[in-house]
């Protein structure tokens, strides 16, 4: 009997406790920087698209919600012709981000993407591409890759020595 | 004569109007209070302080499909929720809210209240039976057993008050408390009546006929739409009724210092007891069915009889 009254008293005291509820639209929860939310395509520090349309994200995606078509610009730089993510399928697992060799595709802490129309949940490249570097600053894939594209030949990348002249016997 | 009738009708209409609104308002009150004790806010979006949730809830209930299962016993199924509503509303007829504000000042008001609250058991057993569903029937059987056994000492615990005031008339019982509210000499009687009252309204922790975790929803599993709503409202009115009775019998009804009018005192006290009902729901777990029965018959009934004998003995001793 005493324990029942004690329970009631302790429950009553909860009236003066701090509320646990976060009044969501007015007051937002803190989301950590690595929170897996809306997917974006980022740009390198020079403003070029990071995505090289390698299709690894689409292959890694467990629900097949990513579709893209690779193409090349005249200098030989690869980029996606279109890039679609179907967010009504996406499970925000982050595998695409892990698979991406160029830090192009990233998940950001934003989940407010509700729509009244399901078709609107298919995001095109225009919707995905942002004018920034996302979580990884200063990384430029084509500056470190050993591949020759317009304006940069083999051996001219950062941390790269010029190719060995195999026709020469000199050390 | 003409004037008397019109005031009479006014009182009836006013009491009905106020009660139905209070019962609906309790939806909001209960949800807000529960939230308060669970560190939440409760409904706070629609209207000021979320008050329009009452409107939204009742509109929802009205527009829901009112489905009667094909396997149900149709007439009984329909009449069962009406019984709970009618019996509780009838019981309110003898409740004096303030001097003069009473529908029927019966000289056996207390007995009438007991009779009407026993009628409530019919709605449970009929509703559970007519649903033709195992869970409903189990809930109904539990409910009937619980209500009948708790009624025994609910009535007996009131006899202490009747002995002390020498009347079954609720107005006279309140008047008899001018010197001392009865909950001091009748503390045991008050506690037992309150416990029996919780069991009578089958509120948590004694919501064994409903017991969501065991019986889905007990006797009203098959009810939907406004029929369910009437069970719901009936339960809230039951809470109000038991709170009114506790206030009338043990806490001096409308009596109180002169700074507020009598009706305000009455409402304040009733609201305090409604809050206790909600606090009980927020804090206590549900006992097992056999524990409930054992508690009733082995502890509360002997205590009630003891209370009755001691009260009678003391009154006789003082009378001599």
Interface residues (C-beta under 8 A of the other chain):
Chain A: X4 X7 X8 X10 X11 X12 X14 X15 X17 X18 X19 X20 X21 X23
Chain B: X36 X37 X38 X39 X40 X41 X279 X280 X282 X283 X284
